[in-house]
Amino acid sequence: KNRLENNLKIFLNKNIFFIRKEEAKKILENNSFIDSYNIVKVFPSKLLVNVKKTEFVGKTILNGKKFYIGKNGKLTEISLVKKEYNLPLVFGNFKVQEFLKLQEILNRNGFNLDEIKKYYYYKINRWDIENNDEVILKLPSKNIEKSLKDYRYLLTTNKIIQSYSIDLRMKNKIIINDGKR
């Protein structure tokens, strides 16, 4: 809040008729904390800015710096955030939108994202997921949703013991391994 107020101070004591919404939008869009916003000129002398803060969904390290990953698709340096969030770690050189897309797929297929401890991204465009029970789920680079549905089906039949590494990378096969990696 303080950072945003400081950024918007340039509009103090300015004539409201000369303030362009585009100027305020530029400042707001450069702020990684913001998910959405609304700007309203209230005549004769107010600029009303309503802001919705983004939700953080993970944390990662890039070039030696730690970042929170926001649902808005932006990275926020952890040092700028006062509160510490217990979020899953995301490893690899991934695109934030791809990570958010993976979370959406997992959510759609009944996975509790709060139970995921780590995400690993590989250059061949595939993910591994480690949950809090240290079970590693190796996802394919294509047809993730079908593989997850097959996995969920096996879970309901109690044919998977939850102390294994589960490999869904091969088409129409699930490989259960007692080794973690």
Phi, psi and omega in degrees: 000314181298317180298317180295317178299320177297319180294329183269358180299339180298342181268352178296141178060022175259147176294126184299334180289338182260358178273124178264136179301330181298325178296313180293320179300319181299317179295316182293320182289338177278354181267116185288350180281341191267129176270313178210163181206165177217132180243129180227131173273124178250107184284141019264346192213022183236146171242111184262122181240115176258129186232139173247123181287144178286157176264133177275136185238356180187175174221151184212171177237126177230127180051040177080359179252144180266137182227148166270145177259122181264152176297343179280359179086010182246154176261138178238125180299130184301327181296342179274353184252126181288317183278142177262130182253138176269093185237159178293148176275143179237120183252150175110172180264079187253161172267135184303319181297325177293322177296315179296324177295318177299315179298322178297317179296315179298317179298315181297334182259021171082017178274139175273108184296338178291342180269359180268129183263321183214148172239137177239125178255138178245149185302337180278018176067045174223163186236149164244146180234133175244124180269179183297337177274006180066021171280131180255127179251115182264114185266151176283167178280339178230158178056043180300317185298317179297317179297320179293322178296318177298317179298313180299322178298315179297325177298319181290336179271000180059031179266358178245125175273130189284023177245027186240166167268132185241119185254115180253015188287333182270138182298131178061024178221147172233123181254122180255127185233141178275354175270147183284328181221000000 
